[in-house]
Amino acid sequence: IEQNSIPAGTLVTGFGYDDSLLEERRHPTRIDLDEASTVHPIVIRHVSGHLAVGNSMALAGAGINADTQNPAGGIVRRLADGSPDGVMEETAMTLLPDAMASLTPERFAELRRQALKIYAGYGITTIQDSNLPLEYIEVLRQEAAVEAYPVDMVAYAMANPISDEVLDSIELEKEYSNGFRLGGIKFTLDGSPQGRTAWLTEPYREGPPGAADDYVAYPSYEPSEYLRRIPAIIERGLPALVHVNGDAAIDLMLEGLEAIAQKGPLPDHRSVAIHAQLARPDQLDRMRDLGVLPSFYAVHPFFWGDWHRLSFGDERASFISPLRAALDRGIPLTIHNDSPVVPPNIMRLVSIAVNRETRSGHILGPDQRVSVIEALHAVTLGAAYQYFEEDDKGSIEVGKRADFVVLAQDPRTVDASVIADIDIVETISRGVSVFKKSE
């Protein structure tokens, strides 16, 4: 604030704090943020994107006080006197001021183009942007119509808050238009394991400060609503991504599909269990039988593996992102970074899937490591299959799209410890070079 001479009353925001790396091992509160300023509203977002903190001025400006009720699917954390402590979980984050709302459309467009270049620099030729409001999807569509995106973007509409009528109006776009298409919808059923809001069937070993011994977190969407709405989506052939980190959330996703399957064979729906961090072995069996594709958040062992050992205990933490168990069952899968939570570094993602080494050097679940080829398949052919694009993308073959990357070294032959350091030399999208590493 001082460095930039920000005028009093101006909203100050930040993103990416990680309580697992803080000495206090807790979230900052409004009291902590008040030490930075009491004349600027301040809002900072947790690295997971599932929690945020406001200072006293931000809370007051948003009308958040002791009388504020928890919204459905969220929690306003409180001090002993019942007043908000500033930490907002899940849907409660929407009560705080939104910094993005202050950006002009021109600045927003500029940032998007910068992001596309960043992704291309990591060797990515197809990007997923999901959980989007329909109005924002239309902005992306119009933007691509004016100037084609250099790499492909597949958008998924936010399903939780929209009405049945609006949901029914969403149509799958199978073909790209100037590098953009609408790929389906996304439900969010729970929170994040690093934020300790992933919905579990068994209690956390160590929950948030002040949590009861039987704390299992909570659904971020009404379970009965998900179960009611998913049949029509599957029947229409509209692809569905479902954000599920905890095993209770995964149970809910699978129960919805099992209810449909009881009435007749499921179509080729390829519903995606997004993150699927705490999937149990029996749930992997059910995914295989139902045709569910897990997209594992496979960077977790490095970034939060040590934290997960505290949160869940060694046994559950060691089965985080169970790639080996899924592949041994013949389940098609993908892996991802979930940017901007972490940068979209594909080679580091592959490295973590292969090594599963935590920040402290512990090997988290060595039996869940995969080979380099299996990890590369998950971000190429596996990803193309998830998008119903396996006939056009995912491998270098005659008749397929000329989307590929040139690497400085062969990840199949280097030592596994240096896979993350392999440079992207060039990225080709639709036969055109969209990134070249400067000498």
N, C-alpha and C positions, 0 to 999 in steps of 0.2 A: 504494500500500500504506500509506504513512504517512498520507495524507489521509483514508483510510477506516478507519485503525486496525485493519487486518485481522490477526487473530491468527496467530501462527506456526503452520505446518503446514496452513493453509487454502489450497486450490487457487486460484490467481489466473490468470485467462484474459483474452485479448484477441483481437480479430479485425480484420483489414484492413491489416496492414503490407504495404508494397509496395516490394520491393527496387529496382524501377526508379526510384523517387523518392528513395531514400536516397543520401546523399553517397558512401557506400562502394560503392554498386552491388553489394551482396551481401546474402545473408540473415544476420540475426543468428544467433549460435551460442549454445550453452549457456554459454560463457564470457562472452558479452555479457550474457545474462540473469542470470547469477550476480552481476553488478554491481548489479542491482536488489535481489536477495535470495538468500540461501543457506538461509534457514529457511522459505521458502514454495515449494511446487512451482509453477512458472510454465509455462504453455503459451500460445503465441500462434499464430494461424492466418494464413497468407498470404491476401492479398486474393482470390486465385484460388480458394481452398478446396481446392487440390491439394497444399499443403505446410503443415507446422506445425513449430514449434520448441519444445523443452522445455529448461528449465535442468537443472542437475545433480541437484537434488533430485527433480524430476519424472521424470527418467530412472531414477534409483535406485529410486524408489517403484514404477515400472512394470517393474523388473527388466531394463532395457535397458542392455547393457554390450558390451564388445568381442566377446563370444561370441554376441551376438544375430545371427541370420541375417536376410538380406533376405527379407521375405515375398514371395510371388508377386505380381507387379504393383507392387512398391514398392522403395524403396531407403532404407537407413539410411546417411546420409552420415557420413563418418569423418574423424578427424584423422590425422596422419601415423603415429601409434603404433597405429592401428587402433581406437581407442576412438570411440564416437559423438560427433559434434560438436554433436548436438542437433537437426539438421535432418532431418525425416522427409518423404520424398516419397510421394505417392499412398497406396497401401494401408498403408504403414508408419506413417501417421498414426494408425491404429487402435491402435497399441501404446501411445500416450500416453493419459494420463487424459482423460476426456470431461467437460467442464464441464456439458453439458446433462443428464447423468445425475443431477446434484445438484438439478435443478429439481423442485419438486413438481408433480403433475398439474394442480393448480389454477393455479399460476403459469404453466405451459406453456399452458394454455387461455386465460389472460388475455393472454399475449403473442400468441397466434394471432389473437385478436379485434382486438388493436391493429394487427396486420399487415394484416388485412382492411380496416380503416379507412384505413391508409396507401395501400394499393393503390387503393381507391376515390377517394382524394384525387388520385391521378394519372390518373384517368379510366379505370381498368381495371375491366371487368365480368366477365371470365373469367380466372382465375388458374390457372397450372400449377404443381403441386408434384410433383416427380418424384424418382425414385431412392429411394423410401421403403420401409422394412421393412413387411411385411404387418401386423405388430402395430400400427404407427403408423397405417396406413391405416384399421384398424378403429377406432382412437381417433377419427379424424376423422369417420368415418361415424356413430359413436354421438353425437359432439358435435353434428353437424348435425341428427341426429334429435331432439335435445333442444331446440335452438334453431337455426332455419334460418340458413345463412350469407347475409349480405346481398348478396354477389356469388357467382358460380359458381366452384367449385374442381374441377379435373380432376386426379386423382392417378395416378401411374404407379409401379408396383412395381419395386423394385430386383431385377434379374434375375441379376446376376453371381454372388452367393454362394448362391442358393437351389438346392435339389435339383430334379431333373427332375420328381419327384412333386409338389412344391409348385408348380412352374412350371405344370404341367399342370392344376392345380386353379384357377388364376386365370381368372376369367371377366370379359369385357368388360361394363360397365354402360353401355348406350346412353342411358338416361334419368337425369336428375338426381333425387336425393331430397333435398329441402330444401337445394338448392344444392351437392350433392356427388355425384360419381360416380367410379368407377375407369375410367380411359381406356385402360389397357394396361400395358406393361412397358418398362423401360429397361435397355439394356446400356451399360456404360462401357468403351470400348476403348483410351483413352489419356488423357494428361494435358492440360496447358494450355500455350499458347504463351508467355504472360507469365511462367509458372513455368518455362519451358524444359523441359517434360516432354511436349510434344506429339510424337507419334511420326511421324518423317519418313522419306522415302526417300532424301533427300540431306542431308548433314551441316549442322548449324547453322553459320552464319558465326561466331557467338560463343555458345558453350554455357555451362553453369554453371562456376563456378571449378574448375579442375583437370580439366575434361572433355577427352577426347582429341579430336584434330582430326577424327576420323570419327564423332563423337558424333551420333546420330540419335534419342536417347531410346529408348523401349521400350513395348510394349503393356502396358496395365494389366489385361488379361484374356487368358487363354490363347487364342490364335487358333483352334486346332483345336476348342476347346469352343464358341466362338461359331458356327463353321461347322457344327458338329454340331447345335446347338440351334435355330438360326434357322428351318430348314425347317418344323418342327412348329408354330412360332408363326405363320408366314405361312399355313400350311394351315388352322389353326384360326380365322383371321380376327382374331387378337389384335393390335391396333396396337402397333408397336415403335418406340420412340425409341432412337437409337444415338448415344452421345456420341463424336464423332470430330472432333478438332481438326487433327491432322497428316494429310498426304496418305497416309502408310502405313496409318493407321487407317481412312481413307476407302476405300482399296483393299480392306481386309479386309471392311468392311461391304458394299461392292458385289460382291465375289467371292461372298459368301454368297447374295446375291439372284440373281446371274448363274447360279450352280449350280442354283438352283430353276427359273429361267426356261428352262434347257436341257431340262427335263423336260416343259415345257408352259407355256402362257400364265400370267402372274402375275395373281392377283385384284386388285381395287382395294384394295391394301394401305396405300398412303400412308405407308410407313415414312419416318421423319424423321431426317435427318442433323443431329444437334444440334451447333451451332457451325459446323462445316465451314469453319473459318478458312483453312486452307491448301489448299483444293480446287484442283486443276489444271484447265485447260481440258478435257482429255480426260475427266476425271472428271465434269465437268458434263454432257458428252455422254452418259456412261453413266447418270447420274442421270435425265436426261430419258428415255432409252430404257427404264429400269427403273421409272419412276414414283416415284422417290425425291424427297421434298420437303426441300430444305435449309432449316434454320432458322438464319439467319446471326446471329452474335454481333456485330451491326453497330455497337456502341459502341466496338469496339476501335481503330479509326483515331484517335479522340481520346485515349482513356485510355492506350493502349500503342503507338500508331503509331510514335513515335520509338524506343521500346524494340525494336519488331519490326524496324526498319531495322538495328539493331545485331545482333539475333539471326539474321535471315534474309537480310540484304542488301536493297538497294532493289527489285530485281526481284520477289522473292517477297513482300516486305512490301507492295508496291503492289497486289498481287492478293489481299490479306487481305479477307475478306468480299466476294467478287466479285459483287455484286448485279446490276450492269449486264450482265455476261457471262451470268448465269443467266437474267435476264429476256429478253435477246435470243435465248435458246434456247427461250423459251416455257415455262420451268420455273416452276411455282407455288412461291412461297416465303414465308417469314415472317422477321421480325427480332425480336430480343429483347435484354433487359438482363442477364438471369441474376442477378437479385437473390438474396442480399444482396451479391454481388460489387460491384455498383453499384446505386444506388437505382432503383426501377422507374419512372423518369421517361420517359414515352412521348414527350413533345414533344422532349426532348433526344435520344432515340433517333432520332426522325424527322429532326431537325436534322443529326445526324452522318451518317446515310445520305445526306442531300442534299448535305452540304458536305465531309465526309471531311477535316476540318482537325485536325491533331494539336495537342498541347499547345503545341508550339513555333511553331505557325502554318504548318507545312508541309502542303501538300495531298497526301495519300497516295493515289496512284492516282486522279487526276482522272477517268480514263476509266471508273471504276467507280461514279461518282456516279449517283444516280437522281433523278427528279422528286419533288416533294412528293406528288403524287397517287399515284405508285407506292409511296412509303414509307408513306403512309396506308393504301393497299390491303393492304400486308404485315401491318399490325397490326389489320386489320378483316376484310374478306372473305377475305384470304389465311389469316388465323388460323382463321377459322370453317371454311374448307375443310380445313385440316390436322386439325381435330378431327372431321371428318365432320358438321359442324353448319351447313353453308352454307345449308340450307333454313330455319334458325331464327334465325341470327345473322349479324352482319357488315355489315349495311346496314339503313337505315331504310326498310322496305317494309311494305305492308299484309300482315298474316298472320305477320310475324316478331316475335320477342321485342322488347319495348320496352327495349332496352339501347342507350344512347347517351350522349354527352357534349356539354356546352355549353362552347365555348371563348371566351375573351375577344377573340380576333382570328381572322381567317381565314388559316390557314397558306398558303393558295394565293396570297394577294395581298400578304402582308408581305414585307419583304426577307428573304432566306434566312438572313442573319446573326442574326436575332432570333427565329427559329422556336422555339428552345429556351426563350425567355423567355415564351412564351404561357401565360397562366394557365388552369387548369381552373376554370370558373365553377360547374358542377354536373355530377354524375354520376347517371344514371338507370339502375337495374338492375331488370328485370322490371316496369317502369312505376312504380317507387318511387324517390324521391330518396334516395340513400345518401350524398351529399356535396354541400355547398354552401360556396362560398368565403365566409369572413367578410368583412364590409366593412372 
